């Protein structure tokens, strides 16, 4: 049984920045997004996609990645964008440290990189000769130096992202179903 939620006329501005004149809170953005012509499954899947991507260390392109995955998976794109808000400057340190440590455990590596090792790696990266600008060589050097950090970070973030996204799928779907039911009773 696929329920559809119809968009009400006059609900533009759902993605105005909070704090701007006419801006909406997260709750109002969520309610506006639920009014779109979509199914509760698509809303839950979109939210799960956004939360999954918010765990990945892909700063600057999280929303683009979430939108691409949501579009390819026929999930609700607005819910995916909303889900990426789970990753923010306050939550990233906890998400990424947890992901890194989980990745080390899952990969069976010796142990976490110490602060001193991280400092040495970053200094070596900064001291890479830049007299000749060769972007591919610089990218290769950065990849080689940062791989011991990135490998466990990506493995751990995939696992924690899948777990969190799965939980948010059910929460988002239930919220969309409840919203739809409430709207039907009001009509």
Backbone torsions as a table, in degrees:
resi	resn	phi	psi	omega
1	UNK	NA	116.9	-179.3
2	UNK	-106.7	112.9	175.9
3	UNK	-87.3	144.4	176.8
4	UNK	-115.9	140.8	178.1
5	UNK	-108.8	121.6	-176.7
6	UNK	-90.9	143.5	178.2
7	UNK	-79.8	131.4	176.4
8	UNK	-79.6	147.1	177.3
9	UNK	-67.3	144.6	176.1
10	UNK	80.9	27.7	179.7
11	UNK	-110.6	34.6	178.9
12	UNK	-73.8	164.8	178.5
13	UNK	85.9	17.2	-176.9
14	UNK	-65.6	-23.7	-176.5
15	UNK	-111.7	23.1	172.3
16	UNK	-63.2	147.6	-178.8
17	UNK	-67.1	135.0	177.1
18	UNK	-60.2	140.1	178.4
19	UNK	91.9	-10.5	176.8
20	UNK	-88.3	159.7	176.7
21	UNK	-56.6	125.0	-177.7
22	UNK	81.0	2.9	179.6
23	UNK	-67.2	159.5	-176.5
24	UNK	-119.5	151.1	175.0
25	UNK	-74.6	169.6	178.3
26	UNK	-59.3	-39.4	-179.8
27	UNK	-62.8	-42.3	179.6
28	UNK	-70.8	-35.6	176.7
29	UNK	-63.9	-41.2	178.7
30	UNK	-62.3	-47.7	-179.3
31	UNK	-63.5	-39.8	178.7
32	UNK	-66.1	-40.2	179.0
33	UNK	-64.6	-34.6	179.6
34	UNK	-68.7	-21.2	180.0
35	UNK	-77.1	-10.4	179.7
36	UNK	-66.6	158.0	178.4
37	UNK	-73.6	94.7	-174.9
38	UNK	-155.6	171.1	177.6
39	UNK	-104.8	157.0	175.3
40	UNK	-58.1	-34.8	177.3
41	UNK	-61.3	-44.0	-179.5
42	UNK	-65.1	-37.0	177.8
43	UNK	-65.9	-48.3	179.5
44	UNK	-61.9	-42.0	179.5
45	UNK	-66.6	-39.0	177.0
46	UNK	-63.9	-45.0	178.6
47	UNK	-62.8	-42.9	178.4
48	UNK	-61.8	-40.7	179.1
49	UNK	-62.1	-46.4	179.7
50	UNK	-62.1	-42.7	179.4
51	UNK	-66.8	-41.7	176.8
52	UNK	-56.9	-48.4	-177.8
53	UNK	-67.2	-31.2	-179.8
54	UNK	-64.0	-22.1	176.7
55	UNK	-79.2	-23.5	-176.6
56	UNK	-74.3	140.5	179.2
57	UNK	-81.7	66.8	-179.9
58	UNK	-122.1	60.2	-177.1
59	UNK	-56.0	139.8	176.2
60	UNK	90.8	-22.6	-178.9
61	UNK	-127.3	15.9	-178.4
62	UNK	-58.3	-45.9	-178.2
63	UNK	-66.8	-38.6	177.9
64	UNK	-63.5	-43.1	178.4
65	UNK	-63.4	-44.8	-179.7
66	UNK	-63.5	-42.1	179.4
67	UNK	-64.2	-43.1	-179.6
68	UNK	-63.0	-44.7	180.0
69	UNK	-67.1	-43.0	179.9
70	UNK	-63.2	-43.7	180.0
71	UNK	-63.2	-45.1	-179.9
72	UNK	-64.7	-34.5	-178.7
73	UNK	-93.2	7.2	-180.0
74	UNK	58.0	35.6	175.7
75	UNK	-92.3	170.0	178.5
76	UNK	-74.4	117.2	-175.9
77	UNK	-66.9	-38.9	178.0
78	UNK	-61.7	-40.7	178.2
79	UNK	-67.3	-34.7	177.9
80	UNK	-64.7	-43.4	178.1
81	UNK	-63.5	-43.7	178.3
82	UNK	-61.4	-39.1	179.4
83	UNK	-64.9	-29.3	179.3
84	UNK	-67.9	-17.2	178.5
85	UNK	-67.9	-11.4	174.6
86	UNK	-63.7	-30.1	175.9
87	UNK	-93.6	117.4	-179.6
88	UNK	-151.0	172.3	-177.0
89	UNK	-56.1	-22.0	179.0
90	UNK	-83.5	-32.5	-176.3
91	UNK	-97.1	-23.6	-177.8
92	UNK	-56.5	-44.8	-180.0
93	UNK	-56.8	-44.4	-179.8
94	UNK	-67.1	-43.8	-178.7
95	UNK	-62.9	-45.4	-174.6
96	UNK	-77.1	-35.6	175.7
97	UNK	-65.9	-45.5	176.9
98	UNK	-60.7	-42.0	179.0
99	UNK	-64.2	-44.0	-179.5
100	UNK	-62.3	-47.5	-178.8
101	UNK	-66.2	-40.3	176.5
102	UNK	-64.0	-40.6	178.4
103	UNK	-61.0	-39.2	177.7
104	UNK	-63.4	-44.0	179.4
105	UNK	-63.8	-47.3	-177.6
106	UNK	-65.1	-35.3	-180.0
107	UNK	-84.1	-9.4	179.4
108	UNK	68.7	31.9	-179.6
109	UNK	-80.5	161.8	-172.9
110	UNK	-58.2	-45.2	-179.6
111	UNK	174.7	171.3	-178.2
112	UNK	-68.7	150.7	176.7
113	UNK	-68.6	133.7	178.7
114	UNK	-75.9	167.1	178.9
115	UNK	-62.4	-38.2	179.5
116	UNK	-65.2	-42.5	178.2
117	UNK	-64.3	-40.9	177.8
118	UNK	-62.7	-43.5	179.0
119	UNK	-60.9	-46.3	178.6
120	UNK	-60.3	-41.1	179.3
121	UNK	-63.7	-44.7	-179.4
122	UNK	-67.9	-35.7	176.3
123	UNK	-65.4	-43.4	177.6
124	UNK	-61.9	-37.5	178.9
125	UNK	-66.7	-42.5	179.8
126	UNK	-67.9	-29.6	-178.6
127	UNK	-86.7	5.7	178.4
128	UNK	-61.3	131.6	-177.5
129	UNK	-58.5	126.3	179.1
130	UNK	-117.7	16.2	-179.9
131	UNK	-62.9	-42.1	173.9
132	UNK	-104.9	123.0	-176.2
133	UNK	-83.1	101.0	177.0
134	UNK	-123.9	94.1	-174.1
135	UNK	-56.9	-36.8	-179.2
136	UNK	-67.8	-40.4	178.1
137	UNK	-66.0	-40.6	179.1
138	UNK	-65.4	-41.5	178.2
139	UNK	-64.6	-40.2	177.6
140	UNK	-63.4	-44.9	179.1
141	UNK	-63.1	-44.7	179.3
142	UNK	-61.8	-41.5	178.7
143	UNK	-62.7	-42.8	179.7
144	UNK	-65.6	-41.1	-178.1
145	UNK	-73.6	-35.5	-175.2
146	UNK	-93.7	-8.4	-178.1
147	UNK	-55.5	-40.4	178.5
148	UNK	-61.2	-21.6	177.5
149	UNK	-92.1	-45.0	-173.2
150	UNK	-68.5	-37.5	-177.3
151	UNK	-60.2	-54.9	178.7
152	UNK	-67.3	-30.9	179.4
153	UNK	-63.5	-45.7	179.7
154	UNK	-68.5	-40.6	179.5
155	UNK	-62.6	-48.8	179.6
156	UNK	-64.7	-39.0	-178.4
157	UNK	-69.6	-32.3	176.7
158	UNK	-64.4	-43.8	-178.4
159	UNK	-67.4	-50.6	-179.5
160	UNK	-65.6	-35.0	176.7
161	UNK	-65.0	-41.1	177.9
162	UNK	-65.5	-41.8	179.4
163	UNK	-64.4	-49.4	-178.9
164	UNK	-66.4	-41.9	178.7
165	UNK	-62.1	-40.1	178.4
166	UNK	-62.1	-42.6	178.6
167	UNK	-64.0	-42.6	-178.7
168	UNK	-71.4	-23.8	175.4
169	UNK	-59.7	-49.7	-177.4
170	UNK	-67.5	-38.3	177.8
171	UNK	-64.8	-46.6	-179.9
172	UNK	-64.9	-40.6	179.1
173	UNK	-64.7	-44.8	179.2
174	UNK	-62.0	-42.0	179.7
175	UNK	-63.4	-41.1	178.8
176	UNK	-66.1	-40.1	177.8
177	UNK	-64.9	-42.7	179.2
178	UNK	-64.6	-41.4	178.3
179	UNK	-61.3	-45.1	-179.9
180	UNK	-62.9	-44.7	179.9
181	UNK	-62.6	-44.3	179.3
182	UNK	-62.9	-41.0	179.5
183	UNK	-65.0	-38.0	179.3
184	UNK	-65.6	-39.0	-178.4
185	UNK	-71.6	-28.8	179.4
186	UNK	-77.1	-25.1	-175.9
187	UNK	-78.1	NA	NA
